[in-house]
Amino acid sequence: MGAIEHASHFGWDSTARGTLDIYDQVIGSIQKSLEA
């Protein structure tokens, strides 16, 4: 529990979502370049 509370205190949730957003952008640009 301590580690989870520590991570959430430093915005782990928003960090994880930001990372997923970056992955989505990278995957999208790769797919576009493959289709081009």
Secondary structure, DSSP 8 states (H G I E B T S, - for coil): -HHHHHHHHTTHHHHHHHHHHHHHHHHHHHHHHHH-
